Amino acid sequence: MNVITIVKRLGIKEPKVAERATELLRKADTKGSLRGQAQVCGPAICVEIATSMLKVQVDRSQIMRFSGVTEKEYTNMLRFLRNSLGIKAVVDIRAMAVQFGCARIVDTIARVLKTYKEATIAGLPSERQIHADLSAPVYAAVAVYLTAKKHKAKIDRPKVLVAAAVTEEEFKTVCESMYEACFHIIGIGQRQKRAREDESDESADEAEGCGDKDDAYAAWKARVTAKESVKEVDVGVDNSNRKENTPNSRVVLPTKATKQAKLNFGRIAAPR
């Protein structure tokens, strides 16, 4: 499917989109970048790049319908053609927020992105601060994603990766650094923070008690010994009481009744 047909199917009214997309497609062909899958999805990708450059809002999922390839293949070829044409991707946070149903938190997203850029640049050496470039689409995508999570908005992470045309590893790395730098804005960790504070308090208490371990053990042993002594005294008293209640100290056990022997009173011989 060619560029003109895709633009018409998408209902794009801006005539410059078709012109810019056709120019990009011709440039990619001149560089020999339209090979294999790129030849199939090249027109659709060039239309997306053109709409991004001219700031014409179009849903990427609609463009992908005319690409003839899978979502993963489309994302890879989009990154490849951008690099081949020397075009940096530009992600509009407002357009992305609208795309993912987060229009009400656009101001917070912009604040998160600004805070992260300032913190990142401030942490770099002075000679590198001038050349620091934080305009890559991954930063805007992560800001949208983390802010949406903070406000409990439903957002599909794989779709965000596709929209920004970034890899999972790159997205994860920026997620971790942005969450740490902007925790006071997008942190979900009040309970986690309290838990960490409680753990530190417990550790401090344990550290303070380390010097008194010997004394505590001695006191515990004394209490146990005292209890054992009281128990032995009680047992001795019980035994003495039992002895006093018996008539004799010697216990007489009942014996088995014996049968009396039969006596023989026979005639006794008279003495002679």
Backbone bond lengths (Angstrom), bond angles and torsions (degrees), N, CA, C in turn:
res aa  C-N    CA-C-N  psi(-1)  N-CA   C-N-CA  omega(-1)  CA-C   N-CA-C  phi
1 M - - - 1.466 - - 1.531 108.42 -
2 N 1.340 116.35 131.79 1.461 119.73 -176.28 1.534 111.67 -85.94
3 V 1.335 114.82 173.88 1.459 121.32 -174.48 1.522 111.59 -62.65
4 I 1.340 117.80 -45.27 1.459 121.75 -175.57 1.538 110.25 -60.44
5 T 1.317 116.19 -44.03 1.469 120.38 -179.17 1.527 111.04 -64.04
6 I 1.329 116.97 -42.60 1.468 120.69 -179.93 1.525 110.71 -62.88
7 V 1.335 116.41 -43.98 1.467 120.54 179.93 1.531 110.76 -61.65
8 K 1.325 117.00 -41.14 1.467 120.60 179.04 1.526 111.10 -66.67
9 R 1.339 116.23 -43.27 1.476 120.13 -179.47 1.540 111.12 -62.99
10 L 1.318 115.95 -33.12 1.466 120.25 -179.71 1.523 112.26 -79.98
11 G 1.310 117.02 -11.83 1.465 120.71 178.94 1.515 113.60 72.78
12 I 1.335 116.79 29.10 1.465 120.60 -179.66 1.525 109.08 -79.08
13 K 1.324 115.28 125.10 1.465 120.43 -177.28 1.523 113.30 -88.52
14 E 1.335 116.70 -21.76 1.465 120.92 -177.16 1.529 109.84 -72.31
15 P 1.360 118.08 115.34 1.468 120.33 -177.60 1.531 113.90 -68.53
16 K 1.331 116.81 -23.85 1.459 119.71 -178.19 1.529 112.49 -68.94
17 V 1.328 117.18 -20.22 1.460 120.43 -179.09 1.525 110.55 -64.37
18 A 1.345 115.37 -46.90 1.461 119.63 179.83 1.533 111.07 -64.61
19 E 1.322 116.40 -39.83 1.468 120.23 179.71 1.532 111.13 -64.29
20 R 1.360 115.73 -45.77 1.463 119.33 -178.65 1.531 111.10 -67.44
21 A 1.314 117.12 -40.21 1.466 120.86 -179.85 1.527 110.72 -64.81
22 T 1.325 117.50 -40.99 1.466 121.37 178.86 1.523 110.61 -64.38
23 E 1.332 116.21 -39.80 1.459 120.75 178.30 1.535 111.30 -64.15
24 L 1.326 115.98 -42.64 1.467 120.53 179.21 1.527 111.29 -65.22
25 L 1.330 116.03 -38.88 1.461 120.08 179.49 1.524 110.75 -65.08
26 R 1.317 116.90 -40.99 1.461 121.33 178.96 1.522 110.71 -65.72
27 K 1.336 116.91 -40.74 1.463 121.86 179.02 1.527 111.25 -64.07
28 A 1.348 115.95 -41.13 1.470 120.11 178.90 1.526 110.66 -65.50
29 D 1.346 116.05 -37.77 1.460 120.12 179.20 1.526 111.04 -67.28
30 T 1.323 115.95 -37.41 1.462 120.73 178.88 1.532 111.43 -63.67
31 K 1.331 115.74 -36.53 1.471 121.01 179.69 1.519 112.72 -80.76
32 G 1.309 116.78 -3.50 1.459 120.37 179.75 1.523 113.61 75.84
33 S 1.335 116.70 24.99 1.470 120.43 -177.90 1.520 112.86 -88.21
34 L 1.324 118.25 -13.82 1.466 121.40 -177.54 1.526 110.19 -90.07
35 R 1.305 114.80 76.79 1.464 119.82 178.51 1.527 109.09 -128.30
36 G 1.312 114.73 147.42 1.464 119.05 177.84 1.518 112.37 61.49
37 Q 1.313 116.14 -125.55 1.467 121.29 -178.35 1.522 112.25 -65.55
38 A 1.318 116.85 -30.67 1.459 120.34 179.54 1.522 111.38 -62.11
39 Q 1.308 116.92 -29.33 1.462 120.49 178.25 1.527 110.91 -70.68
40 V 1.346 115.59 -30.47 1.465 119.90 -179.30 1.522 111.18 -78.41
41 C 1.353 115.97 -49.39 1.467 119.74 -174.77 1.519 113.62 -97.15
42 G 1.330 117.86 1.62 1.464 121.71 -178.45 1.522 114.12 -55.00
43 P 1.342 120.06 -48.51 1.472 120.16 -179.56 1.527 112.75 -58.51
44 A 1.328 117.95 -44.02 1.464 120.70 -179.81 1.527 110.91 -64.94
45 I 1.329 116.98 -41.41 1.455 120.49 -179.89 1.523 110.84 -65.70
46 C 1.309 116.84 -40.93 1.468 120.14 178.40 1.521 111.42 -64.60
47 V 1.322 117.31 -33.27 1.469 120.63 175.79 1.531 109.65 -65.64
48 E 1.327 116.67 -42.55 1.479 118.91 179.39 1.523 110.84 -64.62
49 I 1.329 116.81 -43.84 1.468 119.80 179.88 1.528 110.02 -61.77
50 A 1.320 116.12 -39.99 1.466 120.33 -179.59 1.528 111.13 -65.17
51 T 1.334 117.26 -43.09 1.474 120.16 179.24 1.528 110.70 -64.99
52 S 1.335 116.33 -35.14 1.460 119.96 178.75 1.529 111.06 -68.36
53 M 1.325 116.80 -40.41 1.459 120.77 -179.70 1.524 111.59 -69.65
54 L 1.318 117.54 -34.00 1.469 121.84 -178.76 1.531 112.44 -94.22
55 K 1.369 115.75 3.10 1.462 122.20 178.66 1.524 112.78 56.77
56 V 1.321 114.10 44.48 1.469 121.15 174.15 1.526 107.12 -101.20
57 Q 1.323 116.64 120.68 1.456 120.43 -174.98 1.530 111.15 -77.98
58 V 1.331 114.46 120.01 1.462 121.80 177.86 1.525 107.38 -140.36
59 D 1.311 116.05 138.12 1.459 120.53 178.84 1.529 109.37 -72.43
60 R 1.318 116.01 124.81 1.466 119.73 -177.38 1.526 111.82 -61.57
61 S 1.311 117.11 -36.28 1.467 119.87 -178.64 1.527 111.24 -59.95
62 Q 1.332 116.24 -31.42 1.467 119.82 177.28 1.529 111.25 -71.23
63 I 1.327 116.36 -39.34 1.470 120.34 178.43 1.529 110.00 -65.69
64 M 1.332 116.46 -40.36 1.454 120.57 -177.86 1.524 112.80 -63.29
65 R 1.311 117.07 -24.02 1.466 120.44 178.59 1.530 111.83 -62.38
66 F 1.340 115.87 -25.78 1.470 120.26 -177.77 1.535 112.11 -102.48
67 S 1.346 116.65 11.23 1.471 119.42 -176.67 1.526 112.58 -87.33
68 G 1.318 117.41 -27.89 1.459 120.74 -179.68 1.522 114.76 78.96
69 V 1.360 117.73 10.64 1.464 121.39 178.86 1.528 108.89 -132.68
70 T 1.338 115.07 172.45 1.459 119.79 179.44 1.529 110.73 -75.81
71 E 1.321 114.51 169.15 1.470 120.06 -178.89 1.523 111.90 -61.97
72 K 1.331 116.57 -43.35 1.458 120.58 179.94 1.530 111.28 -65.42
73 E 1.315 116.55 -43.32 1.463 120.49 179.22 1.533 110.40 -64.82
74 Y 1.317 115.72 -38.57 1.463 119.95 179.05 1.536 110.47 -62.74
75 T 1.327 116.70 -45.32 1.467 120.98 -179.50 1.527 111.31 -61.73
76 N 1.319 116.16 -44.09 1.476 119.82 179.60 1.523 111.48 -64.21
77 M 1.333 116.88 -42.78 1.472 119.89 -179.31 1.525 111.15 -70.61
78 L 1.327 117.09 -31.62 1.466 120.09 176.89 1.524 110.03 -63.60
79 R 1.317 116.47 -44.57 1.465 120.87 178.05 1.532 110.69 -64.39
80 F 1.325 116.02 -40.21 1.461 120.40 -178.81 1.531 111.08 -64.73
81 L 1.325 117.54 -46.40 1.472 120.51 -178.05 1.524 111.55 -68.95
82 R 1.316 117.34 -35.33 1.459 119.63 176.76 1.522 110.63 -61.76
83 N 1.320 116.10 -46.08 1.465 119.65 178.77 1.521 111.23 -65.04
84 S 1.322 115.91 -38.63 1.462 119.96 -179.60 1.524 111.83 -65.38
85 L 1.335 115.11 -37.51 1.467 119.69 -178.82 1.523 112.53 -87.98
86 G 1.334 116.50 -5.42 1.466 120.01 179.88 1.505 112.64 69.26
87 I 1.320 117.07 36.10 1.464 121.71 -178.04 1.529 108.78 -110.85
88 K 1.301 115.75 125.68 1.458 120.76 176.12 1.523 109.58 -84.96
89 A 1.319 114.32 134.71 1.461 118.85 179.75 1.529 110.02 -72.16
90 V 1.305 115.69 137.88 1.457 121.58 177.81 1.527 107.73 -121.20
91 V 1.316 115.08 122.53 1.464 120.40 -179.64 1.512 108.81 -110.16
92 D 1.313 116.19 122.04 1.457 121.90 177.14 1.528 107.75 -86.17
93 I 1.332 116.62 117.93 1.464 119.48 -176.38 1.530 111.90 -64.59
94 R 1.319 116.44 -31.63 1.465 118.89 178.96 1.531 110.53 -67.53
95 A 1.346 116.02 -44.25 1.461 119.88 179.35 1.525 110.67 -65.19
96 M 1.339 116.66 -40.01 1.460 119.37 179.58 1.528 111.25 -68.50
97 A 1.328 116.22 -38.35 1.464 119.74 178.32 1.527 110.78 -63.35
98 V 1.320 116.49 -40.71 1.469 120.49 177.58 1.526 109.92 -65.80
99 Q 1.321 116.71 -40.25 1.468 121.20 -179.43 1.527 111.78 -61.26
100 F 1.337 116.72 -35.70 1.466 120.19 -177.46 1.528 113.07 -103.32
101 G 1.336 116.36 16.60 1.460 120.20 175.05 1.514 114.27 70.16
102 C 1.340 117.73 32.15 1.468 121.41 -178.55 1.528 111.35 -121.01
103 A 1.314 116.73 33.44 1.465 120.16 -175.38 1.523 112.12 -62.67
104 R 1.339 117.61 -29.98 1.468 120.52 -175.85 1.538 112.58 -71.85
105 I 1.324 117.95 -14.27 1.474 120.12 -177.69 1.531 111.45 -114.23
106 V 1.327 116.86 23.78 1.469 120.62 -178.90 1.527 111.09 -60.63
107 D 1.320 117.27 -41.16 1.466 120.34 -178.89 1.533 111.24 -63.45
108 T 1.323 116.57 -39.89 1.467 120.01 178.30 1.521 110.69 -66.58
109 I 1.336 116.79 -39.17 1.465 120.79 177.98 1.525 110.34 -60.94
110 A 1.343 116.21 -44.79 1.459 120.34 178.99 1.534 111.13 -62.77
111 R 1.318 116.55 -37.67 1.472 120.73 178.70 1.531 110.82 -66.45
112 V 1.325 116.41 -41.77 1.470 120.37 178.56 1.523 110.55 -62.04
113 L 1.333 116.31 -46.17 1.462 120.56 -178.59 1.527 111.24 -63.60
114 K 1.317 116.81 -41.49 1.462 120.98 179.54 1.532 110.80 -65.37
115 T 1.331 116.66 -44.19 1.461 121.23 -179.81 1.523 111.11 -62.43
116 Y 1.322 115.69 -41.41 1.472 119.93 -178.93 1.523 110.78 -65.84
117 K 1.314 117.15 -44.06 1.466 120.51 -179.60 1.526 110.76 -62.23
118 E 1.341 116.67 -43.97 1.459 120.39 -179.45 1.531 111.06 -64.20
119 A 1.348 116.39 -42.94 1.464 119.91 -179.46 1.529 111.61 -66.83
120 T 1.345 116.00 -39.61 1.464 119.89 -179.60 1.520 111.77 -66.71
121 I 1.323 116.70 -44.75 1.466 120.82 -179.75 1.523 110.73 -66.33
122 A 1.343 116.55 -38.59 1.463 120.21 179.99 1.537 111.49 -65.02
123 G 1.316 117.05 -27.58 1.461 120.32 179.95 1.517 114.13 -83.10
124 L 1.319 117.89 -4.88 1.466 121.63 179.75 1.524 111.08 -90.47
125 P 1.327 117.39 154.49 1.472 119.86 173.71 1.529 110.38 -60.00
126 S 1.309 116.19 154.08 1.466 120.81 -175.07 1.529 112.66 -58.75
127 E 1.342 116.74 -34.53 1.463 118.95 -178.34 1.530 112.31 -72.65
128 R 1.337 116.84 -20.67 1.464 120.23 -179.98 1.529 112.72 -95.67
129 Q 1.312 117.53 -16.49 1.462 120.56 -177.59 1.525 112.15 -63.66
130 I 1.338 116.22 -33.77 1.471 120.27 -177.78 1.520 110.79 -66.95
131 H 1.335 116.73 -36.12 1.460 120.94 -175.09 1.532 112.98 -97.17
132 A 1.316 117.14 5.80 1.474 120.20 -178.77 1.530 109.90 -66.48
133 D 1.329 115.75 129.43 1.467 121.37 -179.34 1.534 108.71 -123.83
134 L 1.323 115.76 109.78 1.459 121.90 179.48 1.527 111.00 -116.60
135 S 1.322 114.68 35.09 1.467 119.73 -179.42 1.529 112.81 -95.73
136 A 1.320 117.64 0.90 1.468 120.51 179.75 1.531 110.59 -61.03
137 P 1.318 118.08 147.55 1.470 121.30 -176.40 1.525 114.07 -63.77
138 V 1.337 117.42 -20.42 1.452 119.37 -178.07 1.524 111.65 -63.74
139 Y 1.336 117.75 -32.94 1.463 120.62 -178.04 1.530 111.07 -68.74
140 A 1.319 115.94 -44.16 1.466 119.76 177.91 1.525 110.87 -65.35
141 A 1.337 116.21 -39.93 1.470 120.30 -179.68 1.525 111.18 -64.10
142 V 1.321 116.87 -42.85 1.469 120.44 179.82 1.531 110.28 -67.13
143 A 1.321 117.37 -39.03 1.468 120.35 178.49 1.529 110.85 -61.15
144 V 1.321 116.05 -42.81 1.477 120.17 178.06 1.525 109.97 -63.84
145 Y 1.318 116.42 -44.74 1.470 121.09 -175.69 1.531 111.62 -65.32
146 L 1.340 117.31 -49.40 1.461 120.54 -176.87 1.532 112.14 -68.09
147 T 1.327 116.70 -37.31 1.465 119.44 178.31 1.523 111.01 -67.50
148 A 1.323 116.32 -38.13 1.463 119.99 176.68 1.529 110.79 -63.76
149 K 1.329 117.31 -40.53 1.454 121.28 177.35 1.523 111.29 -63.07
150 K 1.326 116.47 -40.34 1.462 121.28 179.46 1.518 110.75 -61.18
151 H 1.335 116.55 -40.00 1.464 121.07 -178.28 1.534 112.21 -92.48
152 K 1.331 116.34 14.40 1.476 122.91 175.46 1.528 112.63 56.84
153 A 1.336 115.11 36.82 1.465 120.40 175.92 1.528 108.77 -91.44
154 K 1.303 116.76 141.70 1.464 120.61 -179.96 1.524 109.38 -74.79
155 I 1.318 115.59 122.30 1.461 120.49 179.95 1.518 108.48 -143.39
156 D 1.307 115.37 133.69 1.472 121.56 -176.64 1.528 109.08 -91.56
157 R 1.319 115.46 113.69 1.474 120.34 -177.38 1.526 112.68 -60.09
158 P 1.340 120.41 -47.15 1.471 119.55 178.69 1.520 113.21 -56.89
159 K 1.332 117.02 -37.07 1.475 119.66 179.34 1.523 111.43 -69.27
160 V 1.340 116.24 -33.04 1.469 119.43 176.44 1.527 109.92 -65.33
161 L 1.342 115.96 -40.42 1.467 119.78 178.19 1.523 110.90 -61.66
162 V 1.318 115.46 -40.85 1.465 119.52 179.14 1.514 110.92 -66.98
163 A 1.325 116.49 -42.48 1.467 120.57 -177.87 1.525 111.56 -63.26
164 A 1.329 116.37 -35.02 1.465 119.85 -179.58 1.521 112.82 -93.53
165 A 1.344 116.42 -7.27 1.469 121.94 -179.23 1.517 111.27 54.87
166 V 1.343 116.22 51.00 1.458 121.84 179.43 1.531 109.06 -124.50
167 T 1.312 115.63 161.87 1.464 120.69 179.76 1.526 110.10 -86.14
168 E 1.313 115.59 162.04 1.470 121.56 179.26 1.521 111.47 -63.69
169 E 1.326 117.90 -39.59 1.462 121.59 -178.93 1.525 111.33 -65.45
170 E 1.334 116.07 -44.69 1.461 120.16 179.28 1.523 110.32 -64.01
171 F 1.326 116.00 -42.21 1.465 121.42 -179.41 1.539 110.21 -63.54
172 K 1.316 117.59 -43.24 1.464 122.06 -178.39 1.519 111.00 -64.61
173 T 1.328 117.36 -41.66 1.465 121.45 -179.23 1.524 111.31 -62.31
174 V 1.330 116.25 -45.96 1.468 120.37 179.87 1.527 110.36 -68.42
175 C 1.325 116.81 -34.80 1.469 121.14 177.92 1.529 110.61 -57.74
176 E 1.317 116.19 -47.22 1.461 120.69 -177.39 1.529 111.45 -64.57
177 S 1.329 116.68 -45.25 1.461 119.70 -177.92 1.526 111.87 -70.04
178 M 1.339 117.83 -38.41 1.463 120.97 -179.92 1.521 111.18 -70.17
179 Y 1.331 116.66 -37.46 1.467 119.53 179.41 1.527 110.91 -64.10
180 E 1.315 115.62 -37.90 1.467 119.51 179.40 1.520 111.40 -71.92
181 A 1.334 117.07 -41.14 1.464 120.33 -177.52 1.528 112.53 -72.36
182 C 1.321 116.98 -30.18 1.476 121.40 -175.84 1.524 111.83 -115.84
183 F 1.331 116.36 31.79 1.464 119.97 -176.54 1.524 111.69 -60.59
184 H 1.326 117.60 -35.04 1.459 120.86 -178.43 1.520 112.15 -68.05
185 I 1.345 117.28 -13.23 1.464 120.45 179.28 1.521 111.42 -106.60
186 I 1.321 116.82 -45.39 1.472 120.79 -173.38 1.521 113.01 -113.57
187 G 1.335 117.16 4.84 1.465 119.32 -178.97 1.520 111.93 -65.82
188 I 1.326 115.86 138.98 1.461 121.68 177.71 1.525 107.48 -108.28
189 G 1.336 117.40 18.67 1.450 120.80 -166.73 1.500 116.94 -109.13
190 Q 1.344 120.70 37.00 1.454 118.53 174.84 1.521 110.68 -62.47
191 R 1.323 115.18 -44.90 1.465 118.57 177.79 1.522 110.95 -67.63
192 Q 1.330 116.66 -39.15 1.454 119.95 177.74 1.531 110.37 -64.75
193 K 1.342 115.78 -37.09 1.452 120.28 -179.58 1.527 110.17 -66.30
194 R 1.343 115.22 -43.60 1.469 118.82 177.79 1.524 110.69 -61.32
195 A 1.346 115.22 -40.34 1.466 119.23 179.66 1.523 110.66 -61.35
196 R 1.337 115.86 -41.95 1.468 119.03 178.74 1.527 110.95 -64.48
197 E 1.364 116.23 -39.62 1.460 119.77 178.89 1.530 110.76 -64.90
198 D 1.336 116.35 -40.75 1.465 119.84 178.42 1.524 110.91 -62.59
199 E 1.344 115.32 -41.68 1.462 119.29 179.20 1.529 111.20 -62.33
200 S 1.339 115.71 -40.07 1.464 118.87 179.72 1.524 110.81 -67.59
201 D 1.363 116.51 -36.97 1.461 119.77 177.64 1.517 111.01 -64.24
202 E 1.341 116.71 -42.97 1.453 121.01 178.22 1.529 110.91 -61.81
203 S 1.336 115.43 -41.03 1.464 119.22 178.99 1.527 110.64 -63.45
204 A 1.354 115.94 -38.66 1.464 119.20 179.19 1.526 110.92 -66.42
205 D 1.332 116.29 -40.98 1.467 119.89 178.18 1.519 110.82 -62.19
206 E 1.336 115.54 -41.86 1.459 119.09 179.18 1.530 110.99 -63.77
207 A 1.337 114.98 -39.31 1.465 118.92 179.98 1.531 111.13 -64.79
208 E 1.363 115.95 -38.74 1.455 119.02 179.36 1.524 111.54 -68.03
209 G 1.325 116.06 -32.77 1.452 119.62 -176.69 1.516 114.77 -83.31
210 C 1.306 117.00 -6.71 1.470 119.25 -177.72 1.528 111.61 -62.75
211 G 1.340 117.89 -36.48 1.456 120.27 -176.97 1.509 113.38 -72.40
212 D 1.345 117.68 -19.25 1.463 121.19 -176.77 1.515 112.40 -102.09
213 K 1.322 118.08 14.22 1.459 119.89 -177.23 1.524 111.74 -62.90
214 D 1.347 117.43 -41.58 1.461 120.88 -178.10 1.517 111.09 -64.39
215 D 1.348 116.14 -44.75 1.462 120.09 179.64 1.527 110.96 -63.61
216 A 1.315 116.39 -41.77 1.454 120.04 -179.85 1.523 110.80 -63.72
217 Y 1.331 116.66 -40.15 1.465 120.28 179.76 1.528 110.71 -66.18
218 A 1.345 116.70 -40.43 1.465 120.50 179.42 1.522 110.73 -63.25
219 A 1.334 116.59 -42.88 1.463 119.68 179.48 1.520 111.19 -64.78
220 W 1.318 115.69 -40.51 1.482 119.55 178.69 1.522 110.87 -63.58
221 K 1.330 116.93 -42.84 1.464 120.79 -179.49 1.524 110.81 -64.73
222 A 1.341 117.13 -37.57 1.459 120.76 179.03 1.526 110.96 -64.25
223 R 1.347 116.20 -41.22 1.468 120.14 178.97 1.519 110.71 -63.58
224 V 1.337 117.12 -43.92 1.460 120.74 -179.42 1.523 110.59 -64.19
225 T 1.333 116.49 -42.14 1.474 120.55 179.79 1.519 110.75 -63.47
226 A 1.337 117.48 -41.17 1.458 121.32 179.10 1.523 111.28 -62.31
227 K 1.334 116.24 -41.39 1.458 120.04 178.82 1.524 110.80 -63.75
228 E 1.330 117.44 -41.39 1.458 120.83 179.06 1.520 111.57 -64.08
229 S 1.349 117.04 -37.31 1.468 120.90 179.45 1.515 110.95 -65.47
230 V 1.330 115.99 -43.40 1.462 120.36 178.34 1.517 110.53 -61.98
231 K 1.320 116.95 -39.75 1.459 120.85 -179.72 1.524 110.53 -64.53
232 E 1.341 118.08 -41.87 1.460 120.83 179.42 1.521 111.28 -64.59
233 V 1.336 117.76 -39.45 1.470 121.28 178.07 1.520 110.92 -62.04
234 D 1.322 116.66 -43.09 1.460 121.36 179.14 1.518 111.03 -62.07
235 V 1.302 116.97 -42.72 1.463 120.55 179.69 1.519 110.79 -64.13
236 G 1.349 119.06 -39.88 1.457 122.90 178.36 1.516 112.21 -64.01
237 V 1.324 117.15 -40.86 1.469 121.51 178.13 1.515 110.78 -63.70
238 D 1.305 117.76 -42.68 1.462 121.70 179.30 1.519 110.61 -61.31
239 N 1.312 118.71 -42.98 1.461 122.39 -179.28 1.524 111.64 -65.17
240 S 1.345 116.55 -40.56 1.466 119.75 179.64 1.517 111.39 -66.83
241 N 1.319 116.93 -37.51 1.467 120.79 177.39 1.511 111.09 -63.18
242 R 1.299 117.05 -40.43 1.465 120.69 179.48 1.530 110.80 -63.76
243 K 1.347 118.22 -38.45 1.460 121.66 179.95 1.523 111.38 -67.38
244 E 1.347 117.47 -38.36 1.456 120.59 -179.71 1.524 112.25 -67.76
245 N 1.275 119.32 -32.02 1.457 122.91 -178.50 1.523 112.82 -75.44
246 T 1.334 121.88 -16.57 1.469 124.40 179.18 1.520 109.17 -87.49
247 P 1.420 119.84 139.69 1.475 121.94 -178.41 1.506 112.48 -63.39
248 N 1.247 119.75 -38.28 1.467 122.94 -179.91 1.516 108.36 -126.35
249 S 1.304 110.52 146.55 1.451 114.48 176.98 1.498 111.80 -67.92
250 R 1.409 112.85 -26.02 1.453 117.03 179.47 1.509 108.40 -92.10
251 V 1.243 116.53 127.41 1.459 121.24 -178.64 1.508 108.59 -86.47
252 V 1.372 116.88 122.84 1.454 122.01 179.37 1.500 108.51 -97.62
253 L 1.266 115.06 118.05 1.452 119.72 -179.48 1.513 109.61 -86.93
254 P 1.305 118.78 141.58 1.464 121.45 178.58 1.517 109.78 -64.55
255 T 1.390 113.48 139.06 1.465 118.74 179.42 1.503 109.92 -105.10
256 K 1.273 116.35 161.55 1.450 121.83 -179.39 1.538 110.15 -75.37
257 A 1.329 114.24 131.35 1.487 118.64 -179.59 1.520 110.37 -61.14
258 T 1.370 115.68 133.50 1.474 120.67 -179.22 1.518 110.45 -102.62
259 K 1.256 117.09 147.38 1.475 122.67 179.30 1.539 109.71 -85.78
260 Q 1.387 114.07 128.78 1.471 118.87 -176.72 1.523 109.90 -67.51
261 A 1.324 115.48 139.66 1.474 119.82 -179.95 1.536 110.23 -72.91
262 K 1.262 115.23 141.73 1.479 120.77 179.99 1.541 109.49 -75.89
263 L 1.421 115.32 131.67 1.467 120.95 -178.50 1.528 110.84 -91.78
264 N 1.329 116.39 143.08 1.467 121.36 -178.98 1.536 108.83 -108.99
265 F 1.336 115.29 104.67 1.475 120.43 178.91 1.537 109.45 -96.16
266 G 1.243 119.84 64.24 1.496 123.40 177.62 1.563 113.03 -75.99
267 R 1.275 117.04 174.99 1.502 121.82 -179.13 1.524 109.32 -71.04
268 I 1.356 111.55 131.21 1.465 117.54 -179.57 1.556 109.51 -97.45
269 A 1.267 115.10 130.69 1.500 119.40 -179.18 1.528 112.22 -67.19
270 A 1.315 116.71 132.88 1.486 120.20 179.51 1.515 109.48 -72.95
271 P 1.226 115.09 145.37 1.458 117.31 179.61 1.515 110.73 -67.56
272 R 1.200 114.16 145.19 1.447 119.54 -179.83 1.484 109.77 -98.92
